């Protein structure tokens, strides 16, 4: 069974988000990944569809980490 067909036949799945992430990842160049860590981290978060939350307080639902 083709996984893409399952996504298409089952609305409400994360297909659109997954395709958007794949598109953003494809646009990241080695230059984006060879800068200082703060810049690189923001590029990775952006590609994964995540936000950089610099004012979040540790221990209040934000762990300052992700599994992108």
mmCIF file as gemmi writes it, N, C-alpha and C atoms, coordinates in Angstrom:
data_model
loop_
_atom_site.group_PDB
_atom_site.id
_atom_site.type_symbol
_atom_site.label_atom_id
_atom_site.label_alt_id
_atom_site.label_comp_id
_atom_site.label_asym_id
_atom_site.label_entity_id
_atom_site.label_seq_id
_atom_site.pdbx_PDB_ins_code
_atom_site.Cartn_x
_atom_site.Cartn_y
_atom_site.Cartn_z
_atom_site.occupancy
_atom_site.B_iso_or_equiv
_atom_site.pdbx_formal_charge
_atom_site.auth_seq_id
_atom_site.auth_asym_id
_atom_site.pdbx_PDB_model_num
ATOM 1 N N . UNK Axp A 1 ? 0.837 -1.173 0 1 0 ? 1 A 1
ATOM 2 C CA . UNK Axp A 1 ? 0 0 0 1 0 ? 1 A 1
ATOM 3 C C . UNK Axp A 1 ? 0.888 1.245 0 1 0 ? 1 A 1
ATOM 4 N N . UNK Axp A 2 ? 0.576 2.176 -0.837 1 0 ? 2 A 1
ATOM 5 C CA . UNK Axp A 2 ? 1.357 3.401 -0.971 1 0 ? 2 A 1
ATOM 6 C C . UNK Axp A 2 ? 0.986 4.381 0.139 1 0 ? 2 A 1
ATOM 7 N N . UNK Axp A 3 ? 1.987 4.832 0.914 1 0 ? 3 A 1
ATOM 8 C CA . UNK Axp A 3 ? 1.749 5.722 2.047 1 0 ? 3 A 1
ATOM 9 C C . UNK Axp A 3 ? 1.123 7.047 1.598 1 0 ? 3 A 1
ATOM 10 N N . UNK Axp A 4 ? 1.56 7.599 0.463 1 0 ? 4 A 1
ATOM 11 C CA . UNK Axp A 4 ? 1.008 8.861 -0.027 1 0 ? 4 A 1
ATOM 12 C C . UNK Axp A 4 ? -0.472 8.706 -0.354 1 0 ? 4 A 1
ATOM 13 N N . UNK Axp A 5 ? -0.861 7.612 -0.944 1 0 ? 5 A 1
ATOM 14 C CA . UNK Axp A 5 ? -2.271 7.38 -1.259 1 0 ? 5 A 1
ATOM 15 C C . UNK Axp A 5 ? -3.087 7.351 0.031 1 0 ? 5 A 1
ATOM 16 N N . UNK Axp A 6 ? -2.566 6.739 1.07 1 0 ? 6 A 1
ATOM 17 C CA . UNK Axp A 6 ? -3.274 6.728 2.351 1 0 ? 6 A 1
ATOM 18 C C . UNK Axp A 6 ? -3.489 8.149 2.868 1 0 ? 6 A 1
ATOM 19 N N . UNK Axp A 7 ? -2.484 9.015 2.749 1 0 ? 7 A 1
ATOM 20 C CA . UNK Axp A 7 ? -2.638 10.399 3.178 1 0 ? 7 A 1
ATOM 21 C C . UNK Axp A 7 ? -3.711 11.101 2.357 1 0 ? 7 A 1
ATOM 22 N N . UNK Axp A 8 ? -3.689 10.895 1.062 1 0 ? 8 A 1
ATOM 23 C CA . UNK Axp A 8 ? -4.644 11.56 0.173 1 0 ? 8 A 1
ATOM 24 C C . UNK Axp A 8 ? -6.067 11.098 0.455 1 0 ? 8 A 1
ATOM 25 N N . UNK Axp A 9 ? -6.24 9.819 0.744 1 0 ? 9 A 1
ATOM 26 C CA . UNK Axp A 9 ? -7.576 9.276 0.995 1 0 ? 9 A 1
ATOM 27 C C . UNK Axp A 9 ? -8.085 9.538 2.405 1 0 ? 9 A 1
ATOM 28 N N . UNK Axp A 10 ? -7.253 10.102 3.251 1 0 ? 10 A 1
ATOM 29 C CA . UNK Axp A 10 ? -7.639 10.354 4.64 1 0 ? 10 A 1
ATOM 30 C C . UNK Axp A 10 ? -7.404 11.813 4.997 1 0 ? 10 A 1
ATOM 31 N N . UNK Axp A 11 ? -8.366 12.68 4.681 1 0 ? 11 A 1
ATOM 32 C CA . UNK Axp A 11 ? -8.185 14.101 4.993 1 0 ? 11 A 1
ATOM 33 C C . UNK Axp A 11 ? -8.005 14.3 6.497 1 0 ? 11 A 1
ATOM 34 N N . UNK Axp A 12 ? -7.286 15.347 6.832 1 0 ? 12 A 1
ATOM 35 C CA . UNK Axp A 12 ? -7.023 15.619 8.239 1 0 ? 12 A 1
ATOM 36 C C . UNK Axp A 12 ? -5.665 15.118 8.685 1 0 ? 12 A 1
ATOM 37 N N . UNK Axp A 13 ? -4.951 14.461 7.79 1 0 ? 13 A 1
ATOM 38 C CA . UNK Axp A 13 ? -3.613 14 8.13 1 0 ? 13 A 1
ATOM 39 C C . UNK Axp A 13 ? -2.631 15.147 7.981 1 0 ? 13 A 1
ATOM 40 N N . UNK Axp A 14 ? -1.41 14.922 8.322 1 0 ? 14 A 1
ATOM 41 C CA . UNK Axp A 14 ? -0.386 15.969 8.32 1 0 ? 14 A 1
ATOM 42 C C . UNK Axp A 14 ? 0.338 16.077 6.984 1 0 ? 14 A 1
ATOM 43 N N . UNK Axp A 15 ? -0.282 15.625 5.907 1 0 ? 15 A 1
ATOM 44 C CA . UNK Axp A 15 ? 0.389 15.634 4.609 1 0 ? 15 A 1
ATOM 45 C C . UNK Axp A 15 ? 0.836 17.033 4.194 1 0 ? 15 A 1
ATOM 46 N N . UNK Axp A 16 ? -0.029 18.022 4.33 1 0 ? 16 A 1
ATOM 47 C CA . UNK Axp A 16 ? 0.349 19.379 3.918 1 0 ? 16 A 1
ATOM 48 C C . UNK Axp A 16 ? 1.529 19.889 4.733 1 0 ? 16 A 1
ATOM 49 N N . UNK Axp A 17 ? 1.499 19.667 6.049 1 0 ? 17 A 1
ATOM 50 C CA . UNK Axp A 17 ? 2.617 20.114 6.889 1 0 ? 17 A 1
ATOM 51 C C . UNK Axp A 17 ? 3.896 19.37 6.523 1 0 ? 17 A 1
ATOM 52 N N . UNK Axp A 18 ? 3.793 18.061 6.281 1 0 ? 18 A 1
ATOM 53 C CA . UNK Axp A 18 ? 4.969 17.274 5.93 1 0 ? 18 A 1
ATOM 54 C C . UNK Axp A 18 ? 5.569 17.754 4.607 1 0 ? 18 A 1
ATOM 55 N N . UNK Axp A 19 ? 4.723 18.022 3.624 1 0 ? 19 A 1
ATOM 56 C CA . UNK Axp A 19 ? 5.213 18.487 2.333 1 0 ? 19 A 1
ATOM 57 C C . UNK Axp A 19 ? 5.855 19.875 2.464 1 0 ? 19 A 1
ATOM 58 N N . UNK Axp A 20 ? 5.281 20.739 3.307 1 0 ? 20 A 1
ATOM 59 C CA . UNK Axp A 20 ? 5.86 22.065 3.528 1 0 ? 20 A 1
ATOM 60 C C . UNK Axp A 20 ? 7.231 21.95 4.184 1 0 ? 20 A 1
ATOM 61 N N . UNK Axp A 21 ? 7.363 21.052 5.156 1 0 ? 21 A 1
ATOM 62 C CA . UNK Axp A 21 ? 8.659 20.835 5.813 1 0 ? 21 A 1
ATOM 63 C C . UNK Axp A 21 ? 9.675 20.322 4.797 1 0 ? 21 A 1
ATOM 64 N N . UNK Axp A 22 ? 9.284 19.356 3.987 1 0 ? 22 A 1
ATOM 65 C CA . UNK Axp A 22 ? 10.207 18.816 2.987 1 0 ? 22 A 1
ATOM 66 C C . UNK Axp A 22 ? 10.665 19.904 2.014 1 0 ? 22 A 1
ATOM 67 N N . UNK Axp A 23 ? 9.752 20.783 1.648 1 0 ? 23 A 1
ATOM 68 C CA . UNK Axp A 23 ? 10.101 21.881 0.744 1 0 ? 23 A 1
ATOM 69 C C . UNK Axp A 23 ? 11.084 22.847 1.403 1 0 ? 23 A 1
ATOM 70 N N . UNK Axp A 24 ? 10.827 23.2 2.672 1 0 ? 24 A 1
ATOM 71 C CA . UNK Axp A 24 ? 11.739 24.113 3.37 1 0 ? 24 A 1
ATOM 72 C C . UNK Axp A 24 ? 13.113 23.473 3.577 1 0 ? 24 A 1
ATOM 73 N N . UNK Axp A 25 ? 13.149 22.2 3.922 1 0 ? 25 A 1
ATOM 74 C CA . UNK Axp A 25 ? 14.426 21.499 4.107 1 0 ? 25 A 1
ATOM 75 C C . UNK Axp A 25 ? 15.216 21.501 2.803 1 0 ? 25 A 1
ATOM 76 N N . UNK Axp A 26 ? 14.527 21.311 1.681 1 0 ? 26 A 1
ATOM 77 C CA . UNK Axp A 26 ? 15.201 21.305 0.38 1 0 ? 26 A 1
ATOM 78 C C . UNK Axp A 26 ? 15.838 22.654 0.065 1 0 ? 26 A 1
ATOM 79 N N . UNK Axp A 27 ? 15.332 23.73 0.673 1 0 ? 27 A 1
ATOM 80 C CA . UNK Axp A 27 ? 15.866 25.069 0.421 1 0 ? 27 A 1
ATOM 81 C C . UNK Axp A 27 ? 17.035 25.442 1.329 1 0 ? 27 A 1
ATOM 82 N N . UNK Axp A 28 ? 17.335 24.606 2.311 1 0 ? 28 A 1
ATOM 83 C CA . UNK Axp A 28 ? 18.463 24.906 3.194 1 0 ? 28 A 1
ATOM 84 C C . UNK Axp A 28 ? 19.757 24.533 2.469 1 0 ? 28 A 1
ATOM 85 N N . UNK Axp A 29 ? 20.689 25.462 2.472 1 0 ? 29 A 1
ATOM 86 C CA . UNK Axp A 29 ? 21.981 25.221 1.828 1 0 ? 29 A 1
ATOM 87 C C . UNK Axp A 29 ? 23.051 24.971 2.886 1 0 ? 29 A 1
ATOM 88 N N . UNK Axp A 30 ? 24.225 24.563 2.444 1 0 ? 30 A 1
ATOM 89 C CA . UNK Axp A 30 ? 25.324 24.355 3.391 1 0 ? 30 A 1
ATOM 90 C C . UNK Axp A 30 ? 25.705 25.67 4.061 1 0 ? 30 A 1
ATOM 91 N N . UNK Axp A 31 ? 25.505 26.789 3.372 1 0 ? 31 A 1
ATOM 92 C CA . UNK Axp A 31 ? 25.763 28.095 3.99 1 0 ? 31 A 1
ATOM 93 C C . UNK Axp A 31 ? 24.855 28.323 5.192 1 0 ? 31 A 1
ATOM 94 N N . UNK Axp A 32 ? 23.602 27.867 5.084 1 0 ? 32 A 1
ATOM 95 C CA . UNK Axp A 32 ? 22.678 27.999 6.206 1 0 ? 32 A 1
ATOM 96 C C . UNK Axp A 32 ? 23.138 27.177 7.409 1 0 ? 32 A 1
ATOM 97 N N . UNK Axp A 33 ? 23.853 26.116 7.168 1 0 ? 33 A 1
ATOM 98 C CA . UNK Axp A 33 ? 24.247 25.204 8.247 1 0 ? 33 A 1
ATOM 99 C C . UNK Axp A 33 ? 25.669 25.421 8.743 1 0 ? 33 A 1
ATOM 100 N N . UNK Axp A 34 ? 26.371 26.367 8.172 1 0 ? 34 A 1
ATOM 101 C CA . UNK Axp A 34 ? 27.763 26.597 8.563 1 0 ? 34 A 1
ATOM 102 C C . UNK Axp A 34 ? 27.969 27.924 9.29 1 0 ? 34 A 1
ATOM 103 N N . UNK Axp A 35 ? 26.889 28.52 9.786 1 0 ? 35 A 1
ATOM 104 C CA . UNK Axp A 35 ? 27.008 29.77 10.524 1 0 ? 35 A 1
ATOM 105 C C . UNK Axp A 35 ? 27.154 29.513 12.012 1 0 ? 35 A 1
ATOM 106 N N . UNK Axp A 36 ? 26.936 30.569 12.793 1 0 ? 36 A 1
ATOM 107 C CA . UNK Axp A 36 ? 26.981 30.366 14.236 1 0 ? 36 A 1
ATOM 108 C C . UNK Axp A 36 ? 25.753 29.566 14.654 1 0 ? 36 A 1
ATOM 109 N N . UNK Axp A 37 ? 25.818 28.948 15.832 1 0 ? 37 A 1
ATOM 110 C CA . UNK Axp A 37 ? 24.786 28.002 16.244 1 0 ? 37 A 1
ATOM 111 C C . UNK Axp A 37 ? 23.403 28.644 16.317 1 0 ? 37 A 1
ATOM 112 N N . UNK Axp A 38 ? 23.283 29.861 16.825 1 0 ? 38 A 1
ATOM 113 C CA . UNK Axp A 38 ? 21.964 30.495 16.917 1 0 ? 38 A 1
ATOM 114 C C . UNK Axp A 38 ? 21.308 30.613 15.548 1 0 ? 38 A 1
ATOM 115 N N . UNK Axp A 39 ? 22.083 30.996 14.542 1 0 ? 39 A 1
ATOM 116 C CA . UNK Axp A 39 ? 21.549 31.112 13.186 1 0 ? 39 A 1
ATOM 117 C C . UNK Axp A 39 ? 21.161 29.737 12.638 1 0 ? 39 A 1
ATOM 118 N N . UNK Axp A 40 ? 22.054 28.768 12.797 1 0 ? 40 A 1
ATOM 119 C CA . UNK Axp A 40 ? 21.789 27.407 12.295 1 0 ? 40 A 1
ATOM 120 C C . UNK Axp A 40 ? 20.557 26.83 12.981 1 0 ? 40 A 1
ATOM 121 N N . UNK Axp A 41 ? 20.477 26.994 14.296 1 0 ? 41 A 1
ATOM 122 C CA . UNK Axp A 41 ? 19.334 26.469 15.056 1 0 ? 41 A 1
ATOM 123 C C . UNK Axp A 41 ? 18.032 27.067 14.541 1 0 ? 41 A 1
ATOM 124 N N . UNK Axp A 42 ? 18.006 28.358 14.289 1 0 ? 42 A 1
ATOM 125 C CA . UNK Axp A 42 ? 16.789 28.994 13.78 1 0 ? 42 A 1
ATOM 126 C C . UNK Axp A 42 ? 16.418 28.467 12.396 1 0 ? 42 A 1
ATOM 127 N N . UNK Axp A 43 ? 17.411 28.19 11.564 1 0 ? 43 A 1
ATOM 128 C CA . UNK Axp A 43 ? 17.133 27.633 10.235 1 0 ? 43 A 1
ATOM 129 C C . UNK Axp A 43 ? 16.517 26.242 10.349 1 0 ? 43 A 1
ATOM 130 N N . UNK Axp A 44 ? 17.041 25.441 11.269 1 0 ? 44 A 1
ATOM 131 C CA . UNK Axp A 44 ? 16.51 24.088 11.462 1 0 ? 44 A 1
ATOM 132 C C . UNK Axp A 44 ? 15.091 24.149 12.019 1 0 ? 44 A 1
ATOM 133 N N . UNK Axp A 45 ? 14.863 25.003 13.002 1 0 ? 45 A 1
ATOM 134 C CA . UNK Axp A 45 ? 13.515 25.163 13.549 1 0 ? 45 A 1
ATOM 135 C C . UNK Axp A 45 ? 12.538 25.61 12.462 1 0 ? 45 A 1
ATOM 136 N N . UNK Axp A 46 ? 12.939 26.603 11.664 1 0 ? 46 A 1
ATOM 137 C CA . UNK Axp A 46 ? 12.095 27.098 10.577 1 0 ? 46 A 1
ATOM 138 C C . UNK Axp A 46 ? 11.749 25.974 9.607 1 0 ? 46 A 1
ATOM 139 N N . UNK Axp A 47 ? 12.754 25.198 9.23 1 0 ? 47 A 1
ATOM 140 C CA . UNK Axp A 47 ? 12.519 24.11 8.274 1 0 ? 47 A 1
ATOM 141 C C . UNK Axp A 47 ? 11.529 23.102 8.833 1 0 ? 47 A 1
ATOM 142 N N . UNK Axp A 48 ? 11.604 22.856 10.132 1 0 ? 48 A 1
ATOM 143 C CA . UNK Axp A 48 ? 10.693 21.906 10.757 1 0 ? 48 A 1
ATOM 144 C C . UNK Axp A 48 ? 9.337 22.481 11.095 1 0 ? 48 A 1
ATOM 145 N N . UNK Axp A 49 ? 9.127 23.759 10.776 1 0 ? 49 A 1
ATOM 146 C CA . UNK Axp A 49 ? 7.842 24.389 11.059 1 0 ? 49 A 1
ATOM 147 C C . UNK Axp A 49 ? 7.688 24.78 12.514 1 0 ? 49 A 1
ATOM 148 N N . UNK Axp A 50 ? 8.802 24.93 13.204 1 0 ? 50 A 1
ATOM 149 C CA . UNK Axp A 50 ? 8.775 25.283 14.622 1 0 ? 50 A 1
ATOM 150 C C . UNK Axp A 50 ? 9.212 26.723 14.821 1 0 ? 50 A 1
ATOM 151 N N . UNK Axp A 51 ? 8.892 27.283 15.979 1 0 ? 51 A 1
ATOM 152 C CA . UNK Axp A 51 ? 9.23 28.668 16.287 1 0 ? 51 A 1
ATOM 153 C C . UNK Axp A 51 ? 10.367 28.731 17.297 1 0 ? 51 A 1
ATOM 154 N N . UNK Axp A 52 ? 11.159 29.763 17.189 1 0 ? 52 A 1
ATOM 155 C CA . UNK Axp A 52 ? 12.175 30.076 18.179 1 0 ? 52 A 1
ATOM 156 C C . UNK Axp A 52 ? 11.49 30.925 19.243 1 0 ? 52 A 1
ATOM 157 N N . UNK Axp A 53 ? 11.508 30.474 20.497 1 0 ? 53 A 1
ATOM 158 C CA . UNK Axp A 53 ? 10.832 31.187 21.579 1 0 ? 53 A 1
ATOM 159 C C . UNK Axp A 53 ? 11.855 31.624 22.624 1 0 ? 53 A 1
ATOM 160 N N . UNK Axp A 54 ? 12.562 32.722 22.376 1 0 ? 54 A 1
ATOM 161 C CA . UNK Axp A 54 ? 13.653 33.126 23.266 1 0 ? 54 A 1
ATOM 162 C C . UNK Axp A 54 ? 13.203 33.6 24.644 1 0 ? 54 A 1
ATOM 163 N N . UNK Axp A 55 ? 11.934 33.992 24.798 1 0 ? 55 A 1
ATOM 164 C CA . UNK Axp A 55 ? 11.499 34.504 26.094 1 0 ? 55 A 1
ATOM 165 C C . UNK Axp A 55 ? 10.783 33.457 26.935 1 0 ? 55 A 1
ATOM 166 N N . UNK Axp A 56 ? 10.752 32.216 26.478 1 0 ? 56 A 1
ATOM 167 C CA . UNK Axp A 56 ? 10.095 31.15 27.221 1 0 ? 56 A 1
ATOM 168 C C . UNK Axp A 56 ? 10.891 30.816 28.477 1 0 ? 56 A 1
ATOM 169 N N . UNK Axp A 57 ? 10.162 30.419 29.49 1 0 ? 57 A 1
ATOM 170 C CA . UNK Axp A 57 ? 10.783 30.072 30.766 1 0 ? 57 A 1
ATOM 171 C C . UNK Axp A 57 ? 10.86 28.553 30.874 1 0 ? 57 A 1
ATOM 172 N N . UNK Axp A 58 ? 12.064 28.046 31.134 1 0 ? 58 A 1
ATOM 173 C CA . UNK Axp A 58 ? 12.238 26.608 31.297 1 0 ? 58 A 1
ATOM 174 C C . UNK Axp A 58 ? 11.345 26.096 32.424 1 0 ? 58 A 1
ATOM 175 N N . UNK Axp A 59 ? 10.799 24.906 32.22 1 0 ? 59 A 1
ATOM 176 C CA . UNK Axp A 59 ? 9.955 24.303 33.238 1 0 ? 59 A 1
ATOM 177 C C . UNK Axp A 59 ? 8.502 24.729 33.152 1 0 ? 59 A 1
ATOM 178 N N . UNK Axp A 60 ? 8.165 25.56 32.2 1 0 ? 60 A 1
ATOM 179 C CA . UNK Axp A 60 ? 6.772 25.978 32.035 1 0 ? 60 A 1
ATOM 180 C C . UNK Axp A 60 ? 6.255 25.554 30.665 1 0 ? 60 A 1
ATOM 181 N N . UNK Axp A 61 ? 6.48 24.3 30.333 1 0 ? 61 A 1
ATOM 182 C CA . UNK Axp A 61 ? 5.963 23.737 29.094 1 0 ? 61 A 1
ATOM 183 C C . UNK Axp A 61 ? 6.875 23.875 27.894 1 0 ? 61 A 1
ATOM 184 N N . UNK Axp A 62 ? 7.99 24.518 28.044 1 0 ? 62 A 1
ATOM 185 C CA . UNK Axp A 62 ? 8.935 24.682 26.94 1 0 ? 62 A 1
ATOM 186 C C . UNK Axp A 62 ? 10.294 24.212 27.407 1 0 ? 62 A 1
ATOM 187 N N . UNK Axp A 63 ? 10.854 23.224 26.728 1 0 ? 63 A 1
ATOM 188 C CA . UNK Axp A 63 ? 12.103 22.624 27.177 1 0 ? 63 A 1
ATOM 189 C C . UNK Axp A 63 ? 13.331 23.137 26.431 1 0 ? 63 A 1
ATOM 190 N N . UNK Axp A 64 ? 13.142 24.151 25.574 1 0 ? 64 A 1
ATOM 191 C CA . UNK Axp A 64 ? 14.259 24.747 24.826 1 0 ? 64 A 1
ATOM 192 C C . UNK Axp A 64 ? 14.973 23.698 23.977 1 0 ? 64 A 1
ATOM 193 N N . UNK Axp A 65 ? 14.221 22.718 23.514 1 0 ? 65 A 1
ATOM 194 C CA . UNK Axp A 65 ? 14.796 21.655 22.702 1 0 ? 65 A 1
ATOM 195 C C . UNK Axp A 65 ? 13.69 21.083 21.83 1 0 ? 65 A 1
ATOM 196 N N . UNK Axp A 66 ? 14.059 20.424 20.775 1 0 ? 66 A 1
ATOM 197 C CA . UNK Axp A 66 ? 13.077 19.766 19.926 1 0 ? 66 A 1
ATOM 198 C C . UNK Axp A 66 ? 13.74 18.605 19.194 1 0 ? 66 A 1
ATOM 199 N N . UNK Axp A 67 ? 12.938 17.775 18.61 1 0 ? 67 A 1
ATOM 200 C CA . UNK Axp A 67 ? 13.444 16.623 17.862 1 0 ? 67 A 1
ATOM 201 C C . UNK Axp A 67 ? 13.131 16.812 16.392 1 0 ? 67 A 1
ATOM 202 N N . UNK Axp A 68 ? 13.688 17.842 15.769 1 0 ? 68 A 1
ATOM 203 C CA . UNK Axp A 68 ? 13.443 18.087 14.354 1 0 ? 68 A 1
ATOM 204 C C . UNK Axp A 68 ? 14.286 17.117 13.559 1 0 ? 68 A 1
